[in-house]
Amino acid sequence: MPAARWSYDLELHPRPQSVASARRFVSDHLVDHDLPHLVDDVRLVVSELATNALLHAGTSFGILLWARDDLVVLEVRDGSPEGPSLGAAADTDTNGRGITLVGALSRDWGVTDYVDGAKSVWASFDG
């Protein structure tokens, strides 16, 4: 695999303000690299993934944003081994659509499990 063209990471504490910090982090770096067309989608995806980490893992979590060739990848790593729920939300449910949204906005997405019990949920975007 070729080396990343650029890469940034941010470690966040498990508190509600961290989701806004994650959105600012990805927005700033995408604009810095002349990728403003990705800002809205990547901000929404990081918001969903960071909120999931906050609510379901309850641990500190990391944001990694990197690019290689024409691909931009967002990863959110937390301390929980539990992957995202893929169930279908009912029309009246107020949550449960986040991963569906991630799939709709990204080129691809997935989960990487680590031997220490942590995981990353990642999404890729055409840069």
N, C-alpha and C positions, 0 to 999 in steps of 0.2 A: 504494500500500500504506500503511495507517495506521502511525503510529509505534509502536514497541514500548512496551508498558505498563511493562515493566522489562527490564533487560538486565545481565548480569554476564559478565566474561571472566577467564580465568586462563591464564597461560603456564607450561608445565611443561617440565622437562628430561627427556631420554630415559633415565630410570632407573626400576627397578621400583617404588620408593616413590611415583612420580608417579601410578600408577593408583589407589592408596588416596587420594591427595590429590584426585584428580578425583571420586571417590565422595563424599568429605566435602563438597567444594565444591557439588555438585548437591543433596545432602541438605540442607545448611544453608540454601541459598536457597529450596528448595521448601518447607521447613518455615516459613521466615520469611514466605513469601507464602501461608501457610495452604493448602498443597497436599500434605499428608502422604499422601494416597491415591496420589500419583505416585512417591513416594520409591523404593519397591522396584523398579519397572520402569525408571525413569530411572537409578537406580544400576547396575542390571545392564547396561543399554545403554551407559552411559558406560564401564563397566568393559571391555566387549567392544571398543568403539571405541578407547579409550585403549590397551588392550593391543595392538590391531592397529597403531596408530601407533607404539608402542614397538618392536614386533617387526619390522614390515615397512618403516617409514620410517626409523627410527633417528635422527630429528631431534627437536628441540624440537617441542612440539605445543601447540596452544591449545584451550581449552574455552570455548565460548560458550553460555550458557543465557539464553533470552529468552522473553518472553510477549507475545502480542498477542491481544486479545479473549479467546476461550476456548481458545486454542492455546498450548502450551508447546513450544519448539523447543530441541533440544540439537544443537550442532555441534562436531565435533572436526576441527581443521585441522592438517595436518602438511605437511612439505616434500617429500613424494613425489608424483609424478604418477600412480602406480599406484593404481587403484581396488581395492576389496575383491574377493576371489574369491567367485564365486557358485556354485561347484561343490558337488555333493552329497557329503556325508561318508558313508563306509561305516560300518556299525554298529560296527566295531572301531576306527575312527579315534578318536584322543584330542583332535583339534581339527578345525576346519573347519565348525563350526556357528554361529559368532558372528553372521554376517549374517542367517542364517535366524532366529536368536533375536531380532535387532533388528527384523526384519520382523514377527515374531509379537507383540512387545510394544508396538510403536508403531502410531500411526494411519497413518503413511507414512514413507518414508525415501528418501534419494537421495544423489547425489554431485554436488558443485559443483567444477568445475575452474577454476583461476585462471591468468592469463597468465604468472605468475612460476614456473609448474611445480608449485605447491602444489595441494592439494585439501582440501575439507571433506566429511566424511561426516556427514549430518544425519538426525535422526529427530524426528518431531513426535508430540505426545501431546495428547489432549483434556484441557483444564484444567478 
